[in-house]
Amino acid sequence: MESGTRKRLAEIAAEKAQMPFHGYLEGKESNIEPIVRHFPKWNLQDADRLWCAAFVYYCCVEAGFQIPYSPRECITCSLAGCGGWEEYAVGDSRIEYHRREEDLPEAGDIVLYDNVFINQEHDHIGIVLKADGDTITAAEGNTFHDNVSRIVQRQRDAHIRAYIRIPDGYCYDREQNEKCS
């Protein structure tokens, strides 16, 4: 498999967000099985309306990043949870973690949000496709908590918690649960 790059991650995320993926909607069965299958403790019903972080993980894997669904840096949850992404980024020194005010994000960065849906920290996540001064364009799963993936434009404001930048070629050894060289 080809090593992942942020450019490829942005391309995959844009493509997958526009499919669109969706959980259970009136008159439609869920089509998020390709996303959910990466998380063995989940099924379609458990993931319904809670799959934004799992969408990010799915896009990372599709883009060629080799990351286990629950790396040892994740303390409170797997990468199916937004908080797990922050724990993972902060715990692995190869991954860059930037507070919103530190840097302008780049395509292929992961964006963590606070207070978007349920007035809590880590309540949403997406993949940056483009950043322009005061706004970002991002690919997101379960957008607006309506159970659908899409591309959205958001203000670069207090709702953005941080950006995570996985380096091109990054891999995490799944069998040993150790970092690859």
VMD Tcl script that builds the backbone (N, CA, C; Angstrom):
set m [mol new atoms 543]
animate dup $m
set s [atomselect $m all]
$s set {name element resname resid chain x y z} {
  {N N MET 1 A 0.850 -1.185 0.000}
  {CA C MET 1 A 0.000 0.000 0.000}
  {C C MET 1 A 0.892 1.244 0.000}
  {N N GLU 2 A 0.481 2.223 -0.744}
  {CA C GLU 2 A 1.198 3.489 -0.817}
  {C C GLU 2 A 1.076 4.247 0.498}
  {N N SER 3 A 2.185 4.883 0.914}
  {CA C SER 3 A 2.169 5.667 2.155}
  {C C SER 3 A 1.236 6.862 2.033}
  {N N GLY 4 A 0.600 7.203 3.123}
  {CA C GLY 4 A -0.338 8.314 3.141}
  {C C GLY 4 A 0.345 9.672 3.052}
  {N N THR 5 A -0.342 10.611 2.424}
  {CA C THR 5 A 0.090 12.012 2.385}
  {C C THR 5 A -1.108 12.877 2.738}
  {N N ARG 6 A -0.830 14.075 3.224}
  {CA C ARG 6 A -1.931 14.995 3.548}
  {C C ARG 6 A -2.675 15.405 2.274}
  {N N LYS 7 A -1.948 15.554 1.178}
  {CA C LYS 7 A -2.613 15.890 -0.088}
  {C C LYS 7 A -3.617 14.801 -0.463}
  {N N ARG 8 A -3.197 13.553 -0.356}
  {CA C ARG 8 A -4.086 12.433 -0.671}
  {C C ARG 8 A -5.249 12.370 0.325}
  {N N LEU 9 A -4.969 12.656 1.587}
  {CA C LEU 9 A -6.035 12.664 2.596}
  {C C LEU 9 A -7.105 13.687 2.238}
  {N N ALA 10 A -6.705 14.876 1.831}
  {CA C ALA 10 A -7.678 15.904 1.447}
  {C C ALA 10 A -8.489 15.451 0.227}
  {N N GLU 11 A -7.828 14.834 -0.738}
  {CA C GLU 11 A -8.537 14.351 -1.938}
  {C C GLU 11 A -9.562 13.274 -1.583}
  {N N ILE 12 A -9.138 12.295 -0.796}
  {CA C ILE 12 A -10.036 11.205 -0.377}
  {C C ILE 12 A -11.203 11.763 0.435}
  {N N ALA 13 A -10.907 12.657 1.376}
  {CA C ALA 13 A -11.954 13.221 2.233}
  {C C ALA 13 A -12.998 13.966 1.406}
  {N N ALA 14 A -12.551 14.753 0.440}
  {CA C ALA 14 A -13.494 15.479 -0.420}
  {C C ALA 14 A -14.375 14.501 -1.192}
  {N N GLU 15 A -13.751 13.477 -1.736}
  {CA C GLU 15 A -14.499 12.475 -2.508}
  {C C GLU 15 A -15.520 11.748 -1.633}
  {N N LYS 16 A -15.086 11.281 -0.469}
  {CA C LYS 16 A -15.967 10.495 0.404}
  {C C LYS 16 A -17.076 11.351 1.019}
  {N N ALA 17 A -16.778 12.597 1.329}
  {CA C ALA 17 A -17.805 13.476 1.914}
  {C C ALA 17 A -18.936 13.740 0.932}
  {N N GLN 18 A -18.609 13.752 -0.349}
  {CA C GLN 18 A -19.622 14.073 -1.359}
  {C C GLN 18 A -20.404 12.856 -1.838}
  {N N MET 19 A -20.103 11.669 -1.330}
  {CA C MET 19 A -20.826 10.478 -1.787}
  {C C MET 19 A -22.339 10.664 -1.676}
  {N N PRO 20 A -22.962 11.105 -0.701}
  {CA C PRO 20 A -22.495 11.252 0.671}
  {C C PRO 20 A -22.725 9.965 1.449}
  {N N PHE 21 A -21.944 9.818 2.541}
  {CA C PHE 21 A -22.247 8.795 3.527}
  {C C PHE 21 A -23.389 9.314 4.381}
  {N N HIS 22 A -24.168 8.401 4.922}
  {CA C HIS 22 A -25.242 8.805 5.834}
  {C C HIS 22 A -25.586 7.655 6.760}
  {N N GLY 23 A -26.004 8.017 7.961}
  {CA C GLY 23 A -26.537 7.033 8.891}
  {C C GLY 23 A -27.982 6.759 8.516}
  {N N TYR 24 A -28.754 6.288 9.469}
  {CA C TYR 24 A -30.161 6.012 9.202}
  {C C TYR 24 A -30.916 7.323 9.001}
  {N N LEU 25 A -31.545 7.443 7.851}
  {CA C LEU 25 A -32.367 8.599 7.523}
  {C C LEU 25 A -33.761 8.092 7.192}
  {N N GLU 26 A -34.745 8.939 7.325}
  {CA C GLU 26 A -36.105 8.527 7.006}
  {C C GLU 26 A -36.155 8.013 5.576}
  {N N GLY 27 A -36.549 6.761 5.442}
  {CA C GLY 27 A -36.669 6.155 4.127}
  {C C GLY 27 A -35.364 5.630 3.538}
  {N N LYS 28 A -34.246 5.736 4.264}
  {CA C LYS 28 A -32.957 5.261 3.751}
  {C C LYS 28 A -32.220 4.457 4.814}
  {N N GLU 29 A -31.717 3.308 4.403}
  {CA C GLU 29 A -30.856 2.525 5.282}
  {C C GLU 29 A -29.486 3.198 5.354}
  {N N SER 30 A -28.794 2.997 6.424}
  {CA C SER 30 A -27.454 3.548 6.621}
  {C C SER 30 A -26.471 2.980 5.589}
  {N N ASN 31 A -25.525 3.814 5.146}
  {CA C ASN 31 A -24.468 3.330 4.249}
  {C C ASN 31 A -23.076 3.557 4.861}
  {N N ILE 32 A -22.997 3.654 6.197}
  {CA C ILE 32 A -21.716 3.927 6.848}
  {C C ILE 32 A -20.965 2.651 7.252}
  {N N GLU 33 A -21.386 1.500 6.769}
  {CA C GLU 33 A -20.712 0.249 7.123}
  {C C GLU 33 A -19.216 0.286 6.803}
  {N N PRO 34 A -18.772 0.828 5.656}
  {CA C PRO 34 A -17.327 0.875 5.402}
  {C C PRO 34 A -16.562 1.677 6.459}
  {N N ILE 35 A -17.205 2.637 7.073}
  {CA C ILE 35 A -16.591 3.447 8.130}
  {C C ILE 35 A -16.601 2.682 9.443}
  {N N VAL 36 A -17.726 2.105 9.793}
  {CA C VAL 36 A -17.932 1.443 11.077}
  {C C VAL 36 A -17.129 0.149 11.195}
  {N N ARG 37 A -16.892 -0.542 10.099}
  {CA C ARG 37 A -16.216 -1.851 10.170}
  {C C ARG 37 A -14.808 -1.771 10.768}
  {N N HIS 38 A -14.217 -0.599 10.792}
  {CA C HIS 38 A -12.883 -0.430 11.380}
  {C C HIS 38 A -12.909 -0.470 12.910}
  {N N PHE 39 A -14.087 -0.422 13.499}
  {CA C PHE 39 A -14.231 -0.342 14.956}
  {C C PHE 39 A -15.004 -1.565 15.454}
  {N N PRO 40 A -14.297 -2.592 15.919}
  {CA C PRO 40 A -14.948 -3.873 16.232}
  {C C PRO 40 A -15.996 -3.826 17.340}
  {N N LYS 41 A -15.968 -2.831 18.195}
  {CA C LYS 41 A -16.966 -2.753 19.266}
  {C C LYS 41 A -18.243 -2.050 18.822}
  {N N TRP 42 A -18.277 -1.572 17.587}
  {CA C TRP 42 A -19.412 -0.812 17.065}
  {C C TRP 42 A -20.201 -1.617 16.054}
  {N N ASN 43 A -21.470 -1.253 15.905}
  {CA C ASN 43 A -22.289 -1.719 14.792}
  {C C ASN 43 A -22.989 -0.479 14.226}
  {N N LEU 44 A -23.754 -0.645 13.168}
  {CA C LEU 44 A -24.394 0.509 12.517}
  {C C LEU 44 A -25.317 1.271 13.464}
  {N N GLN 45 A -26.029 0.554 14.315}
  {CA C GLN 45 A -26.949 1.224 15.233}
  {C C GLN 45 A -26.187 2.042 16.282}
  {N N ASP 46 A -25.096 1.475 16.815}
  {CA C ASP 46 A -24.311 2.191 17.829}
  {C C ASP 46 A -23.653 3.439 17.253}
  {N N ALA 47 A -23.221 3.362 16.018}
  {CA C ALA 47 A -22.500 4.469 15.387}
  {C C ALA 47 A -23.427 5.565 14.863}
  {N N ASP 48 A -24.684 5.253 14.675}
  {CA C ASP 48 A -25.607 6.217 14.079}
  {C C ASP 48 A -25.583 7.550 14.836}
  {N N ARG 49 A -25.374 8.620 14.098}
  {CA C ARG 49 A -25.317 9.998 14.593}
  {C C ARG 49 A -24.087 10.307 15.463}
  {N N LEU 50 A -23.113 9.374 15.476}
  {CA C LEU 50 A -21.904 9.550 16.286}
  {C C LEU 50 A -20.631 9.252 15.483}
  {N N TRP 51 A -20.653 9.359 14.193}
  {CA C TRP 51 A -19.581 8.813 13.369}
  {C C TRP 51 A -18.639 9.839 12.738}
  {N N CYS 52 A -18.611 11.070 13.202}
  {CA C CYS 52 A -17.740 12.078 12.582}
  {C C CYS 52 A -16.261 11.719 12.731}
  {N N ALA 53 A -15.833 11.268 13.910}
  {CA C ALA 53 A -14.424 10.901 14.107}
  {C C ALA 53 A -14.088 9.613 13.358}
  {N N ALA 54 A -15.024 8.686 13.297}
  {CA C ALA 54 A -14.808 7.455 12.541}
  {C C ALA 54 A -14.656 7.765 11.048}
  {N N PHE 55 A -15.373 8.768 10.544}
  {CA C PHE 55 A -15.229 9.206 9.153}
  {C C PHE 55 A -13.802 9.695 8.900}
  {N N VAL 56 A -13.250 10.469 9.823}
  {CA C VAL 56 A -11.875 10.961 9.686}
  {C C VAL 56 A -10.910 9.777 9.654}
  {N N TYR 57 A -11.087 8.833 10.561}
  {CA C TYR 57 A -10.220 7.649 10.583}
  {C C TYR 57 A -10.318 6.887 9.258}
  {N N TYR 58 A -11.525 6.660 8.787}
  {CA C TYR 58 A -11.749 5.957 7.526}
  {C C TYR 58 A -11.001 6.651 6.376}
  {N N CYS 59 A -11.097 7.969 6.313}
  {CA C CYS 59 A -10.406 8.714 5.259}
  {C C CYS 59 A -8.889 8.577 5.391}
  {N N CYS 60 A -8.381 8.599 6.616}
  {CA C CYS 60 A -6.933 8.426 6.833}
  {C C CYS 60 A -6.463 7.069 6.320}
  {N N VAL 61 A -7.203 6.022 6.652}
  {CA C VAL 61 A -6.848 4.676 6.208}
  {C C VAL 61 A -6.940 4.585 4.686}
  {N N GLU 62 A -8.008 5.117 4.105}
  {CA C GLU 62 A -8.168 5.095 2.651}
  {C C GLU 62 A -7.054 5.860 1.949}
  {N N ALA 63 A -6.518 6.885 2.606}
  {CA C ALA 63 A -5.439 7.688 2.023}
  {C C ALA 63 A -4.070 7.024 2.182}
  {N N GLY 64 A -3.994 5.906 2.914}
  {CA C GLY 64 A -2.749 5.171 3.041}
  {C C GLY 64 A -2.014 5.340 4.361}
  {N N PHE 65 A -2.582 6.074 5.301}
  {CA C PHE 65 A -1.957 6.182 6.617}
  {C C PHE 65 A -2.195 4.878 7.375}
  {N N GLN 66 A -1.150 4.368 7.994}
  {CA C GLN 66 A -1.244 3.116 8.741}
  {C C GLN 66 A -1.349 3.447 10.226}
  {N N ILE 67 A -2.592 3.456 10.698}
  {CA C ILE 67 A -2.891 3.850 12.068}
  {C C ILE 67 A -3.889 2.834 12.638}
  {N N PRO 68 A -3.618 2.263 13.821}
  {CA C PRO 68 A -4.624 1.381 14.415}
  {C C PRO 68 A -5.826 2.189 14.897}
  {N N TYR 69 A -6.965 1.558 14.980}
  {CA C TYR 69 A -8.173 2.281 15.405}
  {C C TYR 69 A -8.089 2.730 16.861}
  {N N SER 70 A -7.207 2.073 17.630}
  {CA C SER 70 A -7.068 2.444 19.034}
  {C C SER 70 A -5.588 2.401 19.434}
  {N N PRO 71 A -4.808 3.393 18.989}
  {CA C PRO 71 A -3.391 3.395 19.360}
  {C C PRO 71 A -3.220 3.583 20.862}
  {N N ARG 72 A -2.077 3.159 21.376}
  {CA C ARG 72 A -1.878 3.204 22.835}
  {C C ARG 72 A -1.935 4.623 23.394}
  {N N GLU 73 A -1.738 5.647 22.575}
  {CA C GLU 73 A -1.827 7.032 23.049}
  {C C GLU 73 A -3.260 7.437 23.389}
  {N N CYS 74 A -4.233 6.726 22.855}
  {CA C CYS 74 A -5.644 6.997 23.162}
  {C C CYS 74 A -5.961 6.433 24.539}
  {N N ILE 75 A -6.298 7.312 25.459}
  {CA C ILE 75 A -6.511 6.912 26.843}
  {C C ILE 75 A -7.998 6.692 27.130}
  {N N THR 76 A -8.839 7.636 26.708}
  {CA C THR 76 A -10.254 7.561 27.076}
  {C C THR 76 A -11.128 6.879 26.031}
  {N N CYS 77 A -10.682 6.848 24.784}
  {CA C CYS 77 A -11.497 6.225 23.737}
  {C C CYS 77 A -10.626 5.938 22.524}
  {N N SER 78 A -11.187 5.253 21.551}
  {CA C SER 78 A -10.482 4.965 20.300}
  {C C SER 78 A -10.574 6.179 19.374}
  {N N LEU 79 A -10.113 6.016 18.146}
  {CA C LEU 79 A -10.204 7.098 17.166}
  {C C LEU 79 A -11.613 7.236 16.587}
  {N N ALA 80 A -12.583 6.532 17.151}
  {CA C ALA 80 A -13.989 6.771 16.827}
  {C C ALA 80 A -14.521 7.947 17.628}
  {N N GLY 81 A -13.710 8.468 18.550}
  {CA C GLY 81 A -14.094 9.620 19.368}
  {C C GLY 81 A -13.174 10.801 19.115}
  {N N CYS 82 A -13.722 11.992 19.095}
  {CA C CYS 82 A -12.927 13.204 18.839}
  {C C CYS 82 A -11.831 13.383 19.883}
  {N N GLY 83 A -12.129 13.100 21.148}
  {CA C GLY 83 A -11.126 13.213 22.194}
  {C C GLY 83 A -9.964 12.256 21.998}
  {N N GLY 84 A -10.247 11.088 21.435}
  {CA C GLY 84 A -9.194 10.127 21.134}
  {C C GLY 84 A -8.189 10.685 20.144}
  {N N TRP 85 A -8.670 11.451 19.161}
  {CA C TRP 85 A -7.767 12.065 18.181}
  {C C TRP 85 A -6.822 13.055 18.858}
  {N N GLU 86 A -7.334 13.820 19.817}
  {CA C GLU 86 A -6.460 14.766 20.510}
  {C C GLU 86 A -5.428 14.024 21.366}
  {N N GLU 87 A -5.859 13.011 22.098}
  {CA C GLU 87 A -4.921 12.231 22.908}
  {C C GLU 87 A -3.837 11.610 22.042}
  {N N TYR 88 A -4.229 11.079 20.915}
  {CA C TYR 88 A -3.297 10.453 19.985}
  {C C TYR 88 A -2.282 11.470 19.466}
  {N N ALA 89 A -2.746 12.621 19.032}
  {CA C ALA 89 A -1.851 13.642 18.470}
  {C C ALA 89 A -0.886 14.185 19.518}
  {N N VAL 90 A -1.382 14.432 20.706}
  {CA C VAL 90 A -0.534 14.964 21.771}
  {C C VAL 90 A 0.462 13.903 22.247}
  {N N GLY 91 A 0.073 12.630 22.219}
  {CA C GLY 91 A 0.917 11.549 22.721}
  {C C GLY 91 A 1.969 11.039 21.762}
  {N N ASP 92 A 1.868 11.368 20.490}
  {CA C ASP 92 A 2.846 10.908 19.493}
  {C C ASP 92 A 3.614 12.124 18.990}
  {N N SER 93 A 4.884 12.209 19.330}
  {CA C SER 93 A 5.684 13.397 19.009}
  {C C SER 93 A 5.883 13.614 17.516}
  {N N ARG 94 A 5.602 12.609 16.698}
  {CA C ARG 94 A 5.738 12.785 15.243}
  {C C ARG 94 A 4.557 13.534 14.639}
  {N N ILE 95 A 3.468 13.619 15.373}
  {CA C ILE 95 A 2.270 14.286 14.884}
  {C C ILE 95 A 2.250 15.710 15.434}
  {N N GLU 96 A 1.982 16.671 14.563}
  {CA C GLU 96 A 1.922 18.074 14.996}
  {C C GLU 96 A 0.529 18.385 15.529}
  {N N TYR 97 A 0.504 19.087 16.641}
  {CA C TYR 97 A -0.748 19.519 17.259}
  {C C TYR 97 A -0.662 21.033 17.400}
  {N N HIS 98 A -1.572 21.755 16.755}
  {CA C HIS 98 A -1.552 23.218 16.756}
  {C C HIS 98 A -2.865 23.762 17.292}
  {N N ARG 99 A -2.794 24.604 18.299}
  {CA C ARG 99 A -3.980 25.333 18.751}
  {C C ARG 99 A -4.438 26.243 17.613}
  {N N ARG 100 A -5.700 26.589 17.595}
  {CA C ARG 100 A -6.276 27.347 16.476}
  {C C ARG 100 A -5.548 28.651 16.198}
  {N N GLU 101 A -5.017 29.294 17.211}
  {CA C GLU 101 A -4.392 30.602 17.036}
  {C C GLU 101 A -2.930 30.508 16.609}
  {N N GLU 102 A -2.355 29.319 16.599}
  {CA C GLU 102 A -0.931 29.177 16.320}
  {C C GLU 102 A -0.569 29.244 14.839}
  {N N ASP 103 A -1.371 28.659 13.995}
  {CA C ASP 103 A -1.014 28.506 12.590}
  {C C ASP 103 A -2.249 28.508 11.703}
  {N N LEU 104 A -2.033 28.853 10.453}
  {CA C LEU 104 A -3.078 28.691 9.447}
  {C C LEU 104 A -3.060 27.224 9.024}
  {N N PRO 105 A -4.188 26.552 9.072}
  {CA C PRO 105 A -4.196 25.135 8.702}
  {C C PRO 105 A -3.923 24.945 7.208}
  {N N GLU 106 A -3.566 23.723 6.877}
  {CA C GLU 106 A -3.292 23.344 5.496}
  {C C GLU 106 A -4.218 22.207 5.090}
  {N N ALA 107 A -4.388 22.024 3.783}
  {CA C ALA 107 A -5.176 20.903 3.275}
  {C C ALA 107 A -4.591 19.603 3.814}
  {N N GLY 108 A -5.469 18.738 4.291}
  {CA C GLY 108 A -5.055 17.461 4.857}
  {C C GLY 108 A -4.839 17.486 6.346}
  {N N ASP 109 A -4.947 18.652 6.981}
  {CA C ASP 109 A -4.917 18.721 8.440}
  {C C ASP 109 A -6.274 18.261 8.965}
  {N N ILE 110 A -6.287 17.736 10.167}
  {CA C ILE 110 A -7.518 17.349 10.843}
  {C C ILE 110 A -7.890 18.487 11.773}
  {N N VAL 111 A -9.146 18.886 11.758}
  {CA C VAL 111 A -9.604 19.994 12.605}
  {C C VAL 111 A -10.515 19.448 13.697}
  {N N LEU 112 A -10.200 19.811 14.941}
  {CA C LEU 112 A -11.024 19.460 16.098}
  {C C LEU 112 A -11.863 20.669 16.481}
  {N N TYR 113 A -13.140 20.442 16.732}
  {CA C TYR 113 A -14.053 21.517 17.102}
  {C C TYR 113 A -14.535 21.346 18.536}
  {N N ASP 114 A -14.886 22.455 19.142}
  {CA C ASP 114 A -15.561 22.489 20.444}
  {C C ASP 114 A -16.916 23.170 20.265}
  {N N ASN 115 A -17.889 22.742 21.031}
  {CA C ASN 115 A -19.181 23.427 21.138}
  {C C ASN 115 A -19.885 23.660 19.803}
  {N N VAL 116 A -19.818 22.667 18.938}
  {CA C VAL 116 A -20.501 22.788 17.645}
  {C C VAL 116 A -21.920 22.231 17.737}
  {N N PHE 117 A -22.072 21.051 18.342}
  {CA C PHE 117 A -23.366 20.391 18.365}
  {C C PHE 117 A -23.981 20.284 19.757}
  {N N ILE 118 A -23.170 19.869 20.707}
  {CA C ILE 118 A -23.738 19.553 22.024}
  {C C ILE 118 A -23.126 20.401 23.133}
  {N N ASN 119 A -22.568 21.533 22.771}
  {CA C ASN 119 A -22.012 22.485 23.734}
  {C C ASN 119 A -21.002 21.824 24.677}
  {N N GLN 120 A -20.112 21.004 24.070}
  {CA C GLN 120 A -19.048 20.341 24.812}
  {C C GLN 120 A -17.751 20.414 24.019}
  {N N GLU 121 A -16.633 20.230 24.732}
  {CA C GLU 121 A -15.351 20.112 24.051}
  {C C GLU 121 A -15.344 18.849 23.195}
  {N N HIS 122 A -14.547 18.870 22.149}
  {CA C HIS 122 A -14.349 17.694 21.283}
  {C C HIS 122 A -15.657 17.144 20.724}
  {N N ASP 123 A -16.588 17.997 20.337}
  {CA C ASP 123 A -17.869 17.438 19.887}
  {C C ASP 123 A -17.976 17.278 18.375}
  {N N HIS 124 A -16.914 17.629 17.629}
  {CA C HIS 124 A -16.945 17.408 16.179}
  {C C HIS 124 A -15.526 17.456 15.627}
  {N N ILE 125 A -15.367 16.927 14.417}
  {CA C ILE 125 A -14.047 16.809 13.792}
  {C C ILE 125 A -14.230 16.749 12.284}
  {N N GLY 126 A -13.218 17.167 11.541}
  {CA C GLY 126 A -13.261 17.094 10.087}
  {C C GLY 126 A -11.851 17.130 9.510}
  {N N ILE 127 A -11.782 17.172 8.197}
  {CA C ILE 127 A -10.503 17.224 7.488}
  {C C ILE 127 A -10.485 18.487 6.647}
  {N N VAL 128 A -9.478 19.318 6.859}
  {CA C VAL 128 A -9.356 20.587 6.144}
  {C C VAL 128 A -9.073 20.317 4.667}
  {N N LEU 129 A -9.841 20.981 3.819}
  {CA C LEU 129 A -9.609 20.923 2.373}
  {C C LEU 129 A -8.934 22.200 1.880}
  {N N LYS 130 A -9.276 23.315 2.560}
  {CA C LYS 130 A -8.737 24.618 2.155}
  {C C LYS 130 A -8.897 25.579 3.322}
  {N N ALA 131 A -7.946 26.506 3.453}
  {CA C ALA 131 A -8.032 27.547 4.478}
  {C C ALA 131 A -7.820 28.900 3.817}
  {N N ASP 132 A -8.712 29.827 4.106}
  {CA C ASP 132 A -8.636 31.192 3.582}
  {C C ASP 132 A -8.841 32.164 4.735}
  {N N GLY 133 A -7.792 32.731 5.236}
  {CA C GLY 133 A -7.919 33.756 6.265}
  {C C GLY 133 A -8.893 33.431 7.372}
  {N N ASP 134 A -10.135 33.856 7.218}
  {CA C ASP 134 A -11.144 33.723 8.272}
  {C C ASP 134 A -11.993 32.465 8.183}
  {N N THR 135 A -11.816 31.645 7.150}
  {CA C THR 135 A -12.650 30.453 6.992}
  {C C THR 135 A -11.806 29.231 6.637}
  {N N ILE 136 A -12.390 28.085 6.903}
  {CA C ILE 136 A -11.845 26.827 6.400}
  {C C ILE 136 A -12.960 26.101 5.659}
  {N N THR 137 A -12.569 25.307 4.698}
  {CA C THR 137 A -13.472 24.383 4.035}
  {C C THR 137 A -13.041 23.001 4.483}
  {N N ALA 138 A -13.986 22.210 4.978}
  {CA C ALA 138 A -13.653 20.912 5.546}
  {C C ALA 138 A -14.612 19.833 5.069}
  {N N ALA 139 A -14.092 18.606 4.984}
  {CA C ALA 139 A -14.906 17.416 4.736}
  {C C ALA 139 A -15.246 16.845 6.099}
  {N N GLU 140 A -16.531 16.618 6.331}
  {CA C GLU 140 A -16.973 16.162 7.645}
  {C C GLU 140 A -18.023 15.066 7.513}
  {N N GLY 141 A -18.014 14.166 8.470}
  {CA C GLY 141 A -19.064 13.165 8.598}
  {C C GLY 141 A -20.064 13.636 9.628}
  {N N ASN 142 A -21.306 13.232 9.477}
  {CA C ASN 142 A -22.361 13.585 10.430}
  {C C ASN 142 A -22.427 15.101 10.644}
  {N N THR 143 A -22.401 15.845 9.561}
  {CA C THR 143 A -22.400 17.306 9.645}
  {C C THR 143 A -23.688 17.838 10.236}
  {N N PHE 144 A -23.552 18.913 10.950}
  {CA C PHE 144 A -24.696 19.582 11.578}
  {C C PHE 144 A -25.554 18.601 12.364}
  {N N HIS 145 A -24.920 17.491 12.750}
  {CA C HIS 145 A -25.587 16.430 13.499}
  {C C HIS 145 A -26.823 15.917 12.751}
  {N N ASP 146 A -26.746 15.974 11.395}
  {CA C ASP 146 A -27.884 15.492 10.606}
  {C C ASP 146 A -27.633 14.128 9.981}
  {N N ASN 147 A -26.498 13.504 10.362}
  {CA C ASN 147 A -26.240 12.128 9.967}
  {C C ASN 147 A -25.805 11.979 8.512}
  {N N VAL 148 A -25.251 13.030 7.910}
  {CA C VAL 148 A -24.817 13.011 6.513}
  {C C VAL 148 A -23.414 13.601 6.416}
  {N N SER 149 A -22.606 13.072 5.491}
  {CA C SER 149 A -21.292 13.667 5.232}
  {C C SER 149 A -21.428 14.722 4.142}
  {N N ARG 150 A -20.564 15.730 4.218}
  {CA C ARG 150 A -20.568 16.768 3.189}
  {C C ARG 150 A -19.357 17.654 3.366}
  {N N ILE 151 A -19.178 18.559 2.433}
  {CA C ILE 151 A -18.139 19.575 2.516}
  {C C ILE 151 A -18.798 20.847 3.037}
  {N N VAL 152 A -18.193 21.439 4.063}
  {CA C VAL 152 A -18.764 22.629 4.685}
  {C C VAL 152 A -17.701 23.719 4.809}
  {N N GLN 153 A -18.180 24.935 4.880}
  {CA C GLN 153 A -17.302 26.069 5.148}
  {C C GLN 153 A -17.624 26.565 6.555}
  {N N ARG 154 A -16.580 26.750 7.349}
  {CA C ARG 154 A -16.759 27.187 8.728}
  {C C ARG 154 A -15.830 28.355 9.017}
  {N N GLN 155 A -16.262 29.207 9.918}
  {CA C GLN 155 A -15.439 30.324 10.370}
  {C C GLN 155 A -14.274 29.798 11.213}
  {N N ARG 156 A -13.137 30.438 11.073}
  {CA C ARG 156 A -12.004 30.131 11.963}
  {C C ARG 156 A -12.209 30.954 13.226}
  {N N ASP 157 A -12.967 30.391 14.154}
  {CA C ASP 157 A -13.330 31.111 15.372}
  {C C ASP 157 A -13.129 30.222 16.589}
  {N N ALA 158 A -13.728 30.587 17.688}
  {CA C ALA 158 A -13.541 29.885 18.953}
  {C C ALA 158 A -14.062 28.445 18.927}
  {N N HIS 159 A -14.863 28.077 17.930}
  {CA C HIS 159 A -15.333 26.695 17.834}
  {C C HIS 159 A -14.212 25.748 17.412}
  {N N ILE 160 A -13.170 26.275 16.826}
  {CA C ILE 160 A -12.047 25.435 16.430}
  {C C ILE 160 A -11.112 25.290 17.630}
  {N N ARG 161 A -10.887 24.062 18.022}
  {CA C ARG 161 A -10.031 23.764 19.161}
  {C C ARG 161 A -8.562 23.671 18.727}
  {N N ALA 162 A -8.325 22.885 17.664}
  {CA C ALA 162 A -6.944 22.630 17.262}
  {C C ALA 162 A -6.915 21.986 15.879}
  {N N TYR 163 A -5.700 21.927 15.342}
  {CA C TYR 163 A -5.435 21.229 14.083}
  {C C TYR 163 A -4.407 20.151 14.352}
  {N N ILE 164 A -4.592 19.014 13.728}
  {CA C ILE 164 A -3.665 17.889 13.831}
  {C C ILE 164 A -3.057 17.681 12.453}
  {N N ARG 165 A -1.739 17.601 12.392}
  {CA C ARG 165 A -1.046 17.408 11.117}
  {C C ARG 165 A -0.249 16.113 11.186}
  {N N ILE 166 A -0.738 15.100 10.498}
  {CA C ILE 166 A -0.039 13.824 10.412}
  {C C ILE 166 A 1.012 13.958 9.303}
  {N N PRO 167 A 2.265 13.613 9.572}
  {CA C PRO 167 A 3.295 13.784 8.544}
  {C C PRO 167 A 3.112 12.809 7.376}
  {N N ASP 168 A 3.455 13.257 6.192}
  {CA C ASP 168 A 3.423 12.382 5.026}
  {C C ASP 168 A 4.261 11.138 5.304}
  {N N GLY 169 A 3.744 9.981 4.910}
  {CA C GLY 169 A 4.456 8.723 5.080}
  {C C GLY 169 A 4.336 8.109 6.465}
  {N N TYR 170 A 3.572 8.726 7.363}
  {CA C TYR 170 A 3.424 8.241 8.733}
  {C C TYR 170 A 2.854 6.831 8.751}
  {N N CYS 171 A 3.398 5.995 9.642}
  {CA C CYS 171 A 2.774 4.689 9.893}
  {C C CYS 171 A 2.996 4.299 11.341}
  {N N TYR 172 A 2.108 3.490 11.843}
  {CA C TYR 172 A 2.112 3.009 13.221}
  {C C TYR 172 A 2.025 1.500 13.114}
  {N N ASP 173 A 2.967 0.758 13.635}
  {CA C ASP 173 A 3.012 -0.696 13.494}
  {C C ASP 173 A 1.860 -1.330 14.263}
  {N N ARG 174 A 0.883 -1.864 13.531}
  {CA C ARG 174 A -0.308 -2.452 14.155}
  {C C ARG 174 A 0.014 -3.723 14.948}
  {N N GLU 175 A 0.894 -4.566 14.424}
  {CA C GLU 175 A 1.147 -5.856 15.078}
  {C C GLU 175 A 1.879 -5.688 16.397}
  {N N GLN 176 A 2.832 -4.801 16.440}
  {CA C GLN 176 A 3.593 -4.591 17.663}
  {C C GLN 176 A 2.990 -3.474 18.510}
  {N N ASN 177 A 2.008 -2.754 17.938}
  {CA C ASN 177 A 1.451 -1.565 18.573}
  {C C ASN 177 A 2.579 -0.602 18.954}
  {N N GLU 178 A 3.560 -0.556 18.086}
  {CA C GLU 178 A 4.687 0.368 18.227}
  {C C GLU 178 A 4.774 1.197 16.980}
  {N N LYS 179 A 5.436 2.322 17.093}
  {CA C LYS 179 A 5.608 3.205 15.947}
  {C C LYS 179 A 6.564 2.576 14.940}
  {N N CYS 180 A 6.279 2.736 13.648}
  {CA C CYS 180 A 7.181 2.276 12.600}
  {C C CYS 180 A 8.367 3.237 12.529}
  {N N SER 181 A 9.428 2.783 11.915}
  {CA C SER 181 A 10.597 3.668 11.782}
  {C C SER 181 A 10.402 4.679 10.676}
}
mol reanalyze $m
mol bondsrecalc $m
mol representation Tube
mol addrep $m
